[in-house]
Amino acid sequence: MSFVRKPAVAGSFYPQDPGELQRTVDELLKKATALITNDVSRDSQGRPLRQLMGVQVPHAGYIYSGLIAAVGFQLVSTLRPRRVIIAGPTHRVGCHGIALSEATAFATPLGEVPVDQVAQQYLVEHSSVAKFFEPSHVDEHALEVQLPFLQTVFRDIDFAIVPLAVGDCTPEDVCDSLQTLLSIPGENPDDTLIIVSSDLSHYLAYDEARKLDTATLSQVMSLEYPLDPRQACGAYAWSGLIRLARRVQWHPQLLMNANSGDTAGDKSRVVGYSSVAFWKYNPPEEESGIPDHYGALLPQIAREILTDAFQDDNQIGSINAISKVSASDRALQLLLRSIGASFVTLTNHGQLRGCIGSLAPHRMLGEDIAANTLAAAFEDPRFPPLQASELDQIQIEVSVLTEPKPLERFEGESNESYLSRLRPGIDGVILRRDFHRATFLPQVWSELPDVHDFISQLMYKAGLGGAEFGPEIKLETYQVQAWGEAKA
């Protein structure tokens, strides 16, 4: 039986009267416009940011955090999404995994917002952690308080929401669930907006809270995860978005940071708030890339290649990714026939199971993906060959690389200055000295966020573990687009 989820916090977190609520939201958005003074379409180094994909906003009462939230919503007001994913914590009734709602719509005093039931069902069918669990939604305010803002900035748009009450689960689980919703066949991921609802620290003295919140936001800006629930009540949802941003190379941008001591509360026990945008990050030299709706198919193609290999190992040499694509999909056929370089990574329950790739393009991308898929499964010298019994346990990630470029060292430049030009989470790095060579993909920054640790481990991988880093060691950088499988 269909039902509409009724507002739980109207009259407490925000006005219950529709007219008063609309005036409040309009006024907050008007004030927010004056606060967005920088060119938010560029990063701190002036490089263009192409597409706004998500924003983190707070969820306290409007008198406390409404203005900080409004800054984020004012920024997204230029978009025209068909779907808005709202992910936040479970303050009232917890859950393991991610709780979905069976409601057909969520109501506020401004009207009803439809729930995208098709997207929810797709997520349930393709995720091991998403399930329908209404108790986590009935009295939860974290998602509800965002709705009047969405109803205002998208008042002329037909959009639907996917409400995710995120309980105890890993960043990878949340990341995979978000990416699943961005990878629904036949849909453009740019038509989906992600909202993460989270406050920062809770009930610390003003100065102590500012110190912790500054450290937390520094971590977010570096795309370091996981966050701890003591740092942010929406840590599980936010960590998943950070993990996704690392995976697909989105760029975080701090829009505003304050706490209740700056707004309507006293300074003895404050709650911290922030608004952070997440952009598709494409500097001009990297703008030509693979559309996400095609890239999301590459891990599926790699899995089909492995399945074929186990069914007939006599045909391994003739397996090609291009043969897995319908002849009617000419654009994807042309993509796989272009010259390109790839890495294929296999993991089993989060542990590396094989990783082989090409550092430079030297054959058709389809051939490269097929060869590296098989090599990662059967020829990585660090692991025994993959067994058929493991096929259902592994996860596959396919990365497509840009052309490597030398990281030139200026005359007399110190090691510290040279290494500071590496971009954690963005640059893959090739390290060379004489006949020694090794690479780390950009994804490795998530495990080694400190540049010195990153380079030290890369030198060890290259067989230079006892050597000192110096001018005789050459670095090249490249970028990747990476797509992982949605968990079944």
C-alpha angles and dihedrals in degrees: 000000000000120000140170120238107237123221112269102188105033107132094028110049093024136002118290096207109088094220094048091045093051092048091049094051093044091051093048091051091048091053090046091057090063091051095057096080102144127077096264091185089075133058125237090277094051096256115144121255110212111198133011107229105170149351136208114220135173126251110207124120112303093248088060108035105004095105094050090050091046091059089061094044093047088057094052092046090092092062128089105208124177092202133031119196111205113193123181145142131284108244097167111028116019128209141186110249123352123329120213126193127237091208116119090216143004115231131212129169086270093060139270128320113205120234117230097237094175092057091046092053091048090053093049090051093049103036132073094204106041118092140152109264115157100187091072090059105040099083100011115128101183094083098030097060091059093058100077089053091050091046088054104043092041098036092128095046131084102228136154131206135229104207112205118188100195117209131172107333140122127269088245091056092051092042092051091048092051091047090049090057090048092051103054106145115260095016132107111235089213087070090067124079122198120213118188113195114208142136122209128232120353132224101344124137113272099258094042091050093050091052094050094042092050090053091047093051091047087055091050092049088054090048090238117158159230105045117206121237087239088062096045132002089220092051095131095052094040093048088054091054090048090051090051091048089054092048097050098028101248117168121231118220125188110225102174141347129190140128139227090269087065094049125029105333138078122259099241096081115014139173119219125230136190142170116213127179125210117208136187099252114216117155111202095261090053100043096106103081143137115284110248094237089061095039091055088062094058097079089048090052091048090053091051088052091053092046090053091048092057092046095052118008090181089071097051094106092055098047111117132175091225091065089060093064124084113250088231091064093078096166093057091043090054091047093054091046092055119096110264147147126234144177123211118203125192121196132181115205090337095311121115112257100171140338127186130159152149122261095202134025112261106146141022112305091236091055091045094052092048094048094046092046091056093041092051090051101042111013109042101120092211093066140039115254114284115263125220089241089063096054095092092046101053129086120214126214122185120199123191114204134215120225109286115247126199116252097224118217115219117230109276093003115156123237089245093055093043094051092044088070091067112101111222112224093013108058126065109205132217114196120199138179120162105309095344116102137161139155140207120203117230088255089070090071087076089065096036107031094162110086093218092053089045094054093041092055091044090054089050090051090051091053093256098110095133097043129097120240111249146137092293089068112082125206130202125186134207137168130229141205108215132192126186130194121266108242114253 
